[in-house]
Every structure is written in structure tokens, then in C-alpha cells.
Amino acid sequence: MMTTAQLVEQLKALGVRPGGVLLVHTSFKAVRPVEGGPLGLIEALRTALGPQGTLVMPTMTDGETVFDPRSTPTADMGITAELFWRQPGVVRSTHPGGSFAAQGPHAEEICRPQPLSPPHGPDSPVGRVHDLDGQVLLLGVTHSEDTTLHMAEAVAHVPYSVSHPCVVEADGVARTEMIAETDHCCTGFRRADEWLLSRGLQRMGKVGNAEARLCNSRDVVAVAVEHLAADPLIFLCPVSAGCEECNLARASVQ
């Protein structure tokens, strides 16, 4: 069982910056066992960042009902993110499908309203973490879960876009809108490991029992945009793989 103090030491050794902005994607199953469970992990992340740091996590939902940032549960984001947004002092953004939560001095700025599309573009919580020179921590997950790479796709103006239905509310009236995003299976995002490691831009280590990856948001975007400029479809599975999600994205290319 890892104590909170031990997790803090691991996070600091990995390179988490006190006073910085940290976007975390995590699988608690990979981290555990931890003293205090997921809340103990959240406490460790907050402690490593310190009072001047800002912690950010994705709190995305299924978009099938009217979104209320005060009550709508996350979908497939993991127990840590689900508990995080419910804690006192945490701010949650209002995107009906692609919300994020944050706590710290930059929380309100990061979670201010954004356009519906793209959910993870430059004018989104992910984009604001980038603007604030934040770090990205992948804790027990890979770059396949790295939303910052979706921002890179938006910056690079990739030619694919897939729309999904999402319930939105305006003036008290709910309606379903199709929201365009750079959607695919995201397995190709794992290419970022090699790109970042080869340039010394990604630190690897252990946090609890999980393999952890830490990098700067701006490095992730810059390296990905460079590769997307050379091959705009580099993140999509080849046609021969038979990946339905990537084939849908490929079919959307005009």
C-alpha cells in the first residue's frame, strides 16, 4: 500500500512542477493500492503541485442527456476523475460532452465556456493548459488517452472529422446537435511515445504501481503537428487493419 507521502515523492521525482498546471489522465486500477484510495491519489497530486498549482482532469460524458456540471456523471473517465470533480472547490466546464474539471488558481480560466466544436481545440480546457505551459501526466494509461493530441490535430487542421450526436440546452430547450471532432480509435496516438522519448521530451517512471509518462503540453503539440504536416493521416489505422473508427475518419476526408 503506497502512502500519500510516497506518491508525492514519486510525482516530484518524475518532474511534476510545484505551482504548475497539470492535466492528468489516469487509471486508478493501475496505480492502486493507495492509502485513501482515489481520494488519496488526488491528495497526492494536489500536494505535489502545491497551493499555487492547478490540477486538471477530463470529466467527459456520453452526451445523451442534458448536461449539468453539478450532477452529470462522467463516462469512461475512471473513478479518480469522477471523484475529483465532486470535491469542494473544484470547477467544472460546461461543454455538454467534453467537459473538464480543475482546481487551483487557473481553474476558472481553464474551465471558461468554449465552442461546441472541436471539443479539444485551442479554445478548450486542453488548449488553455497548453497556453499556460502546463504538463500532461499519463498515469497508468498511454497516449491513446491523451486529449492534447486531439488539440494537435486541430492545430494541424487534419482533413478528417466525424460528427456525433450530443444533447445541448439553450434557453431551457433541449435539442440534439451533431458535434464535429477529430474522432478515431486513437491507437495511433501511441506513436507519440517514440517521438517524444527520442528527443528527451518525455519522462517515464512509476507512480504507485502504474507506469507514468510526463511531458509538456507544448512539446506534445509541437512534435505531433510536425509529424501531421508530413502525413496528415498518420494517427489513423491503415485500411487493411479493418478499424471501423479510423475508416470512418478516413472516409470523411474530402
C-alpha positions as CSV (number, residue, x, y, z in Angstrom):
1,M,0.0,0.0,0.0
2,M,1.5,3.3,-1.1
3,T,1.1,6.3,1.2
4,T,0.3,9.8,0.1
5,A,3.7,10.9,1.0
6,Q,5.3,8.2,-1.1
7,L,3.2,9.2,-4.1
8,V,4.2,12.8,-3.7
9,E,7.8,11.9,-3.7
10,Q,7.3,9.8,-6.9
11,L,5.5,12.6,-8.6
12,K,8.2,15.1,-7.7
13,A,10.9,12.7,-8.9
14,L,9.1,12.3,-12.1
15,G,9.2,16.0,-12.7
16,V,5.8,17.4,-11.7
17,R,6.3,21.1,-11.2
18,P,5.1,22.8,-8.0
19,G,3.0,25.8,-8.9
20,G,2.4,24.5,-12.4
21,V,-0.7,23.4,-14.3
22,L,-1.1,19.6,-14.6
23,L,-3.5,17.8,-16.9
24,V,-3.9,14.2,-15.6
25,H,-5.4,11.2,-17.4
26,T,-5.3,8.2,-15.1
27,S,-6.4,4.6,-14.4
28,F,-6.6,4.1,-10.7
29,K,-6.6,0.3,-11.2
30,A,-3.0,0.6,-12.5
31,V,-2.0,2.9,-9.6
32,R,-3.5,1.0,-6.6
33,P,-3.3,0.0,-3.8
34,V,-3.1,3.6,-2.4
35,E,-3.7,4.8,1.1
36,G,-7.1,6.6,1.0
37,G,-8.0,5.1,-2.4
38,P,-8.6,7.5,-5.3
39,L,-9.0,10.4,-3.0
40,G,-5.6,9.7,-1.6
41,L,-4.2,9.9,-5.2
42,I,-6.0,13.2,-5.7
43,E,-4.5,14.5,-2.4
44,A,-1.0,13.4,-3.6
45,L,-1.4,15.2,-6.9
46,R,-2.6,18.4,-5.2
47,T,0.3,18.2,-2.7
48,A,2.9,17.7,-5.4
49,L,1.5,20.8,-7.2
50,G,1.3,22.9,-4.1
51,P,-1.2,25.7,-3.3
52,Q,-0.2,27.7,-6.4
53,G,-0.6,24.7,-8.8
54,T,-3.7,23.8,-10.8
55,L,-4.9,20.3,-11.2
56,V,-7.0,19.4,-14.3
57,M,-8.8,16.2,-15.3
58,P,-11.2,15.2,-18.1
59,T,-14.8,14.7,-17.0
60,M,-16.4,13.9,-20.3
61,T,-19.9,12.5,-20.5
62,D,-22.0,10.5,-23.0
63,G,-23.9,13.5,-24.3
64,E,-27.2,11.5,-24.2
65,T,-28.9,13.8,-21.7
66,V,-28.9,17.5,-20.8
67,F,-25.5,18.2,-19.1
68,D,-25.4,19.7,-15.7
69,P,-21.9,20.3,-14.5
70,R,-23.1,19.9,-10.9
71,S,-24.6,16.5,-11.2
72,T,-23.9,14.7,-14.6
73,P,-21.6,11.7,-14.0
74,T,-18.6,11.1,-16.2
75,A,-18.5,8.3,-18.8
76,D,-15.4,6.1,-19.0
77,M,-13.1,8.6,-17.3
78,G,-12.3,6.4,-14.3
79,I,-13.0,6.7,-10.6
80,T,-10.3,9.3,-9.9
81,A,-11.8,11.9,-12.3
82,E,-15.3,11.1,-11.2
83,L,-14.5,11.8,-7.6
84,F,-12.3,14.8,-8.4
85,W,-15.0,17.0,-10.0
86,R,-17.2,16.3,-7.0
87,Q,-14.7,17.7,-4.4
88,P,-15.2,21.2,-2.8
89,G,-13.5,24.0,-4.7
90,V,-13.3,22.1,-8.0
91,V,-14.6,24.0,-11.1
92,R,-16.1,22.0,-14.0
93,S,-16.5,23.3,-17.5
94,T,-19.8,23.4,-19.3
95,H,-19.2,21.6,-22.6
96,P,-22.2,19.1,-22.9
97,G,-19.9,16.2,-23.9
98,G,-16.3,17.2,-23.4
99,S,-16.1,18.8,-20.0
100,F,-13.0,19.1,-17.8
101,A,-12.6,19.9,-14.1
102,A,-9.9,21.9,-12.5
103,Q,-8.8,23.2,-9.1
104,G,-6.3,25.9,-8.4
105,P,-5.5,29.5,-9.3
106,H,-6.1,28.9,-13.1
107,A,-9.3,26.7,-12.7
108,E,-11.8,29.4,-13.7
109,E,-9.7,30.4,-16.7
110,I,-9.2,26.8,-17.9
111,C,-12.9,25.9,-17.5
112,R,-14.5,29.0,-19.0
113,P,-17.0,28.4,-21.8
114,Q,-15.8,27.1,-25.1
115,P,-17.2,26.4,-28.6
116,L,-19.0,23.1,-29.1
117,S,-16.6,22.1,-31.8
118,P,-13.9,21.0,-31.7
119,P,-14.2,19.7,-28.1
120,H,-10.4,19.6,-27.6
121,G,-9.3,22.5,-29.8
122,P,-7.1,25.5,-28.9
123,D,-10.1,27.3,-27.3
124,S,-10.9,24.5,-24.8
125,P,-9.6,23.4,-21.4
126,V,-6.9,21.3,-23.2
127,G,-5.9,24.4,-25.2
128,R,-5.7,26.6,-22.1
129,V,-3.5,24.1,-20.4
130,H,-1.2,24.4,-23.4
131,D,-1.4,28.2,-23.3
132,L,-0.4,28.1,-19.6
133,D,2.6,25.9,-20.4
134,G,1.1,23.1,-18.5
135,Q,2.3,19.5,-18.2
136,V,0.5,16.3,-19.2
137,L,0.6,13.3,-16.9
138,L,-0.5,9.9,-18.2
139,L,-0.8,7.7,-15.1
140,G,-1.4,4.0,-16.0
141,V,-2.6,5.0,-19.4
142,T,-1.0,5.6,-22.8
143,H,-1.1,8.5,-25.3
144,S,-4.2,6.8,-26.7
145,E,-6.0,8.6,-23.8
146,D,-4.0,11.9,-24.4
147,T,-6.6,14.6,-25.3
148,T,-3.7,17.0,-26.0
149,L,-3.1,15.1,-29.2
150,H,-6.6,15.9,-30.3
151,M,-5.6,19.6,-29.9
152,A,-2.6,18.9,-32.1
153,E,-4.9,17.6,-34.8
154,A,-7.0,20.8,-34.6
155,V,-3.9,23.0,-34.8
156,A,-2.6,20.9,-37.8
157,H,-6.1,21.2,-39.5
158,V,-6.2,17.4,-40.2
159,P,-8.6,16.6,-43.1
160,Y,-10.8,14.2,-41.2
161,S,-13.8,15.0,-39.0
162,V,-16.6,12.8,-37.6
163,S,-19.7,14.2,-36.1
164,H,-21.5,12.6,-33.1
165,P,-25.0,13.5,-31.6
166,C,-25.0,15.4,-28.3
167,V,-27.8,16.9,-26.3
168,V,-27.4,20.6,-25.8
169,E,-29.6,23.0,-24.0
170,A,-30.3,26.7,-25.0
171,D,-32.8,28.9,-23.2
172,G,-34.2,26.0,-21.4
173,V,-34.8,24.0,-24.6
174,A,-33.0,20.7,-25.2
175,R,-32.1,19.6,-28.7
176,T,-29.7,17.2,-30.3
177,E,-26.8,18.6,-32.3
178,M,-24.1,16.9,-34.3
179,I,-20.7,17.9,-32.9
180,A,-17.7,17.5,-35.2
181,E,-14.5,16.2,-33.8
182,T,-11.3,14.5,-34.9
183,D,-12.5,11.1,-33.8
184,H,-10.9,7.7,-34.5
185,C,-9.7,4.8,-32.4
186,C,-6.7,6.8,-31.1
187,T,-4.4,3.7,-31.1
188,G,-2.1,5.7,-33.4
189,F,-1.6,8.3,-30.7
190,R,0.8,5.8,-29.1
191,R,3.3,6.9,-31.8
192,A,4.0,9.9,-29.6
193,D,6.0,7.8,-27.2
194,E,8.7,7.3,-29.7
195,W,8.6,10.8,-31.0
196,L,8.9,12.4,-27.5
197,L,11.3,9.9,-26.0
198,S,13.7,10.1,-28.9
199,R,14.0,13.9,-28.2
200,G,14.2,13.6,-24.5
201,L,10.8,15.3,-24.1
202,Q,9.1,12.6,-22.1
203,R,9.9,11.4,-18.6
204,M,9.0,7.9,-17.6
205,G,8.7,6.4,-14.1
206,K,6.4,4.8,-11.5
207,V,3.6,6.4,-9.5
208,G,2.2,3.8,-7.2
209,N,2.2,0.7,-9.3
210,A,1.5,2.5,-12.5
211,E,3.8,3.3,-15.4
212,A,3.7,7.1,-15.7
213,R,4.5,9.4,-18.6
214,L,5.1,13.1,-18.1
215,C,5.7,15.7,-20.8
216,N,5.0,19.4,-21.5
217,S,1.8,20.1,-23.4
218,R,3.6,22.4,-25.8
219,D,6.1,19.7,-26.6
220,V,3.3,17.1,-27.3
221,V,1.6,19.5,-29.7
222,A,4.7,20.7,-31.4
223,V,6.0,17.3,-32.1
224,A,2.6,15.9,-33.2
225,V,2.0,18.9,-35.5
226,E,5.4,18.3,-37.1
227,H,4.5,14.7,-37.9
228,L,1.0,15.6,-39.1
229,A,2.4,18.1,-41.5
230,A,4.4,15.3,-43.1
231,D,1.5,12.9,-43.0
232,P,-2.0,14.3,-42.1
233,L,-3.4,10.7,-41.7
234,I,-0.5,9.4,-39.5
235,F,-2.8,8.8,-36.5
236,L,-5.3,6.6,-38.4
237,C,-5.0,2.9,-38.6
238,P,-4.3,1.6,-42.1
239,V,-7.3,0.5,-44.2
240,S,-6.0,-3.1,-44.0
241,A,-6.4,-3.1,-40.2
242,G,-10.2,-3.0,-40.6
243,C,-10.6,-0.4,-37.9
244,E,-14.2,0.9,-38.2
245,E,-13.5,4.1,-36.3
246,C,-10.4,5.0,-38.3
247,N,-12.1,4.0,-41.6
248,L,-15.0,6.4,-40.8
249,A,-12.5,9.2,-40.2
250,R,-10.7,8.3,-43.4
251,A,-14.0,8.3,-45.3
252,S,-14.7,11.8,-44.1
253,V,-11.6,13.2,-45.9
254,Q,-12.7,15.5,-48.7
